[in-house]
Amino acid sequence: MTGDQDAVDQILAQWGRERPDLDCSPMGIIGRITQLQREVYLAQRATFARHGLDAPSFDVLAALRRAGAPYQLTPTALMRSALVTSGAITQRLDRLEEKGLITRERSEADGRAVVVTLSPAGRAALDAALPDHLETERGLLEGLSDEDHEVLAGLLRRLLVALGRVPDRR
């Protein structure tokens, strides 16, 4: 492999030799996304671990923090934000509540509804982890120019919209 080639190039060359009748070009994109996903996961896991968190915990705390004061959301809103099932969000909330990072209580507006609130300890944990998280992400992208960042973000957004995974806000 040369400096401009990666393992996916080698795989594509092998398939090109073994199955020249097939267009294997989608593997060039999906294979790289898969490899990038693993690199991102490992880097984020290490970053969050330094702060006593994991990615699911960070996601919940970040969603509550982004909601603004009083840093409250319903479990359903958190479930939508995290794109997980109700069982998964319940487990996340249980763990965060045990650590004192969130509280759950009945809504004053609707006594049947539950509201999740970011605790002061949760806000402190998120605010401490966020700069480190952003630095980790910057490090993952340092091989690209600012223009590359914009192009890549646009292409990924377009793909996600086409797959129906995010709302189209054009």
N, C-alpha and C positions, 0 to 999 in steps of 0.2 A: 504494500500500500504506500502511496506517496503521501506527502504532507496534506494534500487537499482531498484525500480519500479517507473513508471510514469503513467500519466493518460492514455496513449496509451495502456499500459499493461492491465489496467482495461477494456478498450474498447475491446481489443482482447479477454480477458477472457469472457466478456459478449457475444460477437459474437460466441465464441467457445461453450458456453452453449446453445445459442439460435439457432445457425446454424452450428452444428458440421459437416454438409455435405460440407461446403465451406472452402476453404483455404483463410483465411483472412490475411495471413502474409504480403501481400503488404501494408496493412494499417499500419503495424508497421514501415515501412520506410516512406511512403508518409505522414502519420499522423504526424510523428516527424519532417519531413522537413517542413510541413505546420506550426507547432508550432514554429520551429526555425525561419522560415521566419518572423513570427509576432514579435518575440523577437528581431531579427535583425532590422526590420523596426522601432520598437519603440525606440530602443537604438540609431540608426542612426538619426532618426528624432530629438531627443532631442539634440544630438551632433551638427547637422547642424544648428538647431535653435539658438544655442548659438552663432553662427557665422553669423546669418542673412541669412542663406541659407536653401535650401531643397535638397533632394536627387537628383532630376533631374538637378537642377542648379549645384550642386557639380559635377555630372557626366560630364556635358558639360565643366565646368572649368577644371576638371582633365584631360579630353581628350585633351584639348588645351595645358595644361601645359606639358603633357607627349609627345606631338608632338615636343617639343624642340623649341628653338629660330628659327624663330620669333613668335612662338606660334600661328600658323595659320592652319586652316583646312577649307575645304568646308562644307557647310551644309550637303551634301550627306555623306561625311566621318564621320561627327558627328552623323548623323542618323544611320549609320552602327555601329558605336562605342556604341551608346546608345540603339540599337535594338528597335527603335521606328519609327513611321510613319513620313512622311514629315510634316504633320499638327502639330504633337506633337513637333517636333524639332523647327518648326517656332515659336510656342508659347513660348517655352523655350528661344529661342534666343531673342524674343521680350522683355521678362521680364528681361533678363540679360543686354540687351542693355539699357533699361530704367534705370537700376541701375548703368550704367556706367561700368559694369564688362567686357563687350566685345564691339567690334565695328564690323560693317559689311560694306564692301566696294567692289567695283568692282575689280576683279583681274587685275593686271598690265599685266600679261601674256595673259589673255583672257578676254577682256572687257565684255563678256556676262556672265562670271562666277562671283559668289560672293564668297568672302573669309571672314571668321570669324576670328578675332584676339582677343586674350586675352589682355585686357587693363592692365596697371600697377595696377589699383585698383583691377581688377579681379585676377591678379597674387597674390597680397597681401592677398586677401580674401582666396584664395585657400591655399596658403602657411601657413596661420594662422590656417585654419580648418584641414589641413591634419594630423598634429601630434595628435590632439584631436581625429580625426576619427580613426587613427590607435590604439590609446589607448583604444577607445571604442571596437574595434574589438578584441584587445588582452584580454580585460576584458570578452568578450563573450566566449572566448576560454580557459579561465584560468583553467577550470575543466579538460582539456586534457593535456597529456604530449606532448613533442616535437615529439615523435614518433607517437602518435595518430594524431597530426596535419598532418604529412606527409601521413599517411595511409588514413585519411579522405579526404584530398585534392586529392589524387590519385583516390580514389573511386568516388568522385564527378566528377572529370575530365572524368573518363571513362564513367560514366553515361551520362554526357553532350555530349561527342563525339558520343556515341551510339545513342543518340537522334538527332544528327545532329545539335546541337546548337552552337558548336564551331568547328573551323577547327582542324583537327587531325594533330598535328605537330610532330608525332613520327619519 
